[in-house]
Amino acid sequence: MKTAKVIIGIVLLMLSLGYLYRPSSILKLNDWGKRYIFNDAWVLNYRWKTGVLFLVLALIALYMGITCQ
């Protein structure tokens, strides 16, 4: 868990530095995300499969969080 927090911190640090010093790279990253990740046609075609996948992952995470002491 500690490693995940460090990795997330590094990613957020790199993102913030990108916003401050290289806004053009952030715009390219945003454009890529719109084309591939947040594509409406893909979401409409695969919404059930994606929804079930996220539901299963959420249930597993909740179960692990509740049972872990």
C-alpha positions in Angstrom: 0.0 0.0 0.0 2.8 2.3 0.8 4.3 1.7 -2.6 1.1 2.6 -4.3 0.9 5.9 -2.5 4.4 6.7 -3.5 3.7 5.9 -7.2 0.5 7.9 -7.2 2.4 10.8 -5.6 5.1 10.7 -8.3 2.5 10.6 -11.1 0.7 13.6 -9.6 4.0 15.4 -9.2 4.8 14.8 -12.8 1.4 15.9 -13.9 1.6 19.2 -11.9 5.0 19.9 -13.3 3.6 19.3 -16.8 0.9 21.8 -16.1 3.4 24.4 -14.9 6.2 24.0 -17.4 4.9 22.1 -20.5 1.2 22.8 -21.1 1.4 21.6 -24.7 2.2 18.1 -23.4 -0.8 18.2 -21.2 -3.0 19.2 -24.1 -1.6 16.2 -26.1 -2.3 13.9 -23.2 -5.9 15.3 -23.0 -6.4 14.8 -26.7 -5.2 11.2 -26.5 -7.5 10.5 -23.6 -10.5 11.9 -25.5 -9.7 9.7 -28.5 -9.0 6.4 -26.7 -10.2 6.3 -23.1 -13.3 8.6 -23.1 -14.5 7.6 -26.5 -18.4 7.7 -26.5 -18.8 5.1 -29.2 -16.7 2.6 -27.3 -18.6 3.3 -24.1 -21.9 2.7 -25.8 -20.8 -0.5 -27.4 -19.1 -2.1 -24.3 -21.0 -0.5 -21.4 -22.3 -3.8 -20.0 -18.9 -5.6 -20.1 -17.2 -2.6 -18.6 -19.9 -2.1 -16.0 -19.8 -5.7 -14.9 -16.0 -5.6 -14.7 -16.0 -2.5 -12.5 -18.7 -4.0 -10.3 -16.7 -7.1 -9.7 -13.6 -5.2 -9.0 -15.5 -2.9 -6.6 -17.0 -5.9 -4.8 -13.6 -7.6 -4.5 -12.0 -4.4 -3.1 -14.8 -3.9 -0.7 -14.6 -7.5 0.5 -10.8 -7.2 1.0 -11.2 -3.9 2.8 -13.8 -5.2 5.2 -12.2 -8.5 6.0 -8.6 -7.2 6.3 -7.7 -6.1 9.8 
